[in-house]
Amino acid sequence: MEAELRGSFIELRKALFRLNVKDASLLSTAQALLRWHDAHQFCSRSGQPTKKNVAGSKRVCPSNKIIYYPQMAPVVITLVSDGTRCLLARQSSFPKGMYSALAGFCDIGETLEEAVRREVAEEVGLEVERLHYSASQHWPFPNSSLMIACHAAVSPGQTEIQVNLRELEAAAWFSHDEVVMALKRNDPYTKQQNGTFPFWLPPKLAIAHQLIKEWVEKPTCPSLPA
């Protein structure tokens, strides 16, 4: 197929960042639906095979008529700031040199605000003073999540990071100038002369990129509610 079409298959996660917003959204929706159907072929109550409708928007158990609909797991993704700097972190699974905003799944019974405060405290040991919602994005990896993006502020006098090494590889404060330079970087995969990879940020399609860009344009976040 690759030879006939004169192309090549690439990892879906990488492909999303090469497409325009419309095509990327269509691809992520299709991937999420295919994965959901593959994981829900049997009824959790009766154990019998379920059947999907023509549109692929649901599955039904013929024996008890239970209807299953595709679901997304809510995830908070938070950019923390102390007024002049923002906090970025990386996991060991990230590409070399890439840092992003903090992220974690919402627990059962939690509000959005509670999830943000818990995740920030768990991952970097900081107490959130104020926060506000920015935007949301469907993300198909690993199993279809609704990314809920927020800005959070901590007190300038309470900024000592305690990295949870069970969840993160590293976390650090970055200045406005450092982040601006990272946003301008066109080829983050190129090693520097000392053999290390430069500090870079998630691509434009990712909602983390939007959060970081918003902070660059208004780093002090004066509109954060109390």
Disulfide bonds with the S-S distance in Angstrom:
none
